[in-house]
Amino acid sequence: MRLKSSIWVSAYVRRCDVEGAFAAVRRRGAEEAGAIFIKLNRLDGTGVLYGPAAQAMIDEARSSDRLFSVLMGQGAPTAEADIEARLTRELKFDSDIWIVEVEDRKGRHFLDDALV
C-alpha cells in the first residue's frame, strides 16, 4: 500500500530540513493520492524539476513505492521560468498536484532511492 501524498510530503520536507536545506509546500494537492512534483531551486535562477516516474519505469517489486524521474534539468539546470511554465501546464492538466520547492545551492534533492 502506498503512503498518502500528504504523509509523504510531510516526511520529505522534514528530511530536507534535517539535511539543512529549506523546503516548503507551495501547493497542497489531493490528500490521498495527488501527484507530487519537486522543484529544486539552486538559488541562481536555475533548477531541476522532478515528477512522478512513468509507470513503464516501475517494476512489480517497487509498485507501491513513490518514484520520481527528472522532468527538466537532466544534464544541466533549467531556467526557473521554464520550470514554472511546466508546472502551470501540469496544474491545468491535473488540479490535484502537490508542489514542493527545495532551495539548495549544492543541488541536493534528497530523493535517494526514489529516483529512477
N, C-alpha and C positions, 0 to 999 in steps of 0.2 A: 504494500500500500504506500502511496506517495504522500509525503508531508503536505499539509495545506500550504498554499503560497504565502499566507500571512506569517506562519511559523518559520518557514524557510527564510523569508526576507528578514525577519527579526533576528534570527541566528546569524545571518550573513552580515548584517550591519554591526552586530556585536563583535563578530570576528574581525572586521575591518578596524573597529575602534581599538580592540586589543592589540592589533598589529601597528597601531599608530597612524592610521590613515582615517581621514574624515569620510564618512558615508552618510547619506541622507536619502530617505524615501521621497522622491519628487512627486510620485503619483501612486496612489493606492488603487489596486485593481480588485478583481474578484477574490474574496477571502479564500475560497476553497481551491480553485484551480486556474486562477488568472496567469497568463504567460508573464514571465519575468524578463526584463531587459536591464542589463547592467551597462551604464555609461562610465567608462574610466576617463576621467578628466586629468590630463597631465599638467594642467595649470600653465600651459604655454600656448594656448589656443588650439591645441590638438587633443585627440583622444582616440579611444578604441570602443567599439560597441559590441557587446556580447548579447546573444539572444538564445532562445530555445534551439537545441540541436534538432536537425531534421530527423524524422522518425526512421529513415533509412540508415542513419548512423548509430542507432541504438540496438544492441543485441539483447536477446532474451534475458541474459544474466543480469543486465542493468536496466531492465524495462521499468522498474519502479523508481529509479534514481532520476533526479532532476539534472539534466545535462545541457551544457551550453557550447556554442561554437562562436567563432569570431564572425561578425556580420560586416563590420567595417574596420579597417585599420590593420589588416593581417600583416603586411610586410613593414609598413611604416604607419605611424599615427595619422589619422584623418582630421581634416579641419572640423572644428566643433560645429560650424554652421551646417556642414553636410550631415553630421550625426543627428543634429536637431531636426533637419528636414526628413530624415529617415524615420525618426521617432514620431513625427507628425503624421507621416503616411501610415505607420503601424497603428496609431490611435484611430485613424479614420477607418481602418480595416477591422480593428477589434478594440472596443472602448473599455474592455476589462483588463487591460495590461497593467503591470506594475513597472515603474521606472525607478531604479536605484542609481544614484550618482556617487561615485567614489572619486575623491580627489587624492592623487598620489603622484608626485613628481617622478618617482622611480618607475612608475608604470606597473605597479603590483596590482593584480586583480583578485587574488585570494580565492580563486575558483578551484585550484588544485586538481583533484581527480574528477571534477565535474566538467572539465573542458575536453571536448573531443574535436 
